[in-house]
């Protein structure tokens, strides 16, 4: 038995297997689409270095030896 909580609407849902939950980790298609819309609108973002930043200047690590 799989029990989970939707990250969009916070609704609890359950199923016997992932086959029973085609929209997992969301409770349904509506919440899955809301999440996709947020990614497409730019509301979600992954942290990254500014464009053009030299990665060697950001890290003080030694080069890897072969």
TAPEKA-V470179 format. One record per pair of residues at least 6 apart in sequence whose ideal C-beta (glycine too) atoms are under 6 Angstrom apart, sorted by the first residue. I is the first residue (numbers start at 1). GAP is how many residues later the second one is. Records with the same first field share a line. If there is no record, write none. Layout:
# TAPEKA-V470179
I = GAP + GAP
This chain:
# TAPEKA-V470179
2 = 13
3 = 11
5 = 7
6 = 20 + 21 + 25
8 = 23 + 26 + 27
9 = 22
11 = 16
13 = 14
15 = 6
18 = 6
23 = 6 + 9
26 = 6
38 = 6
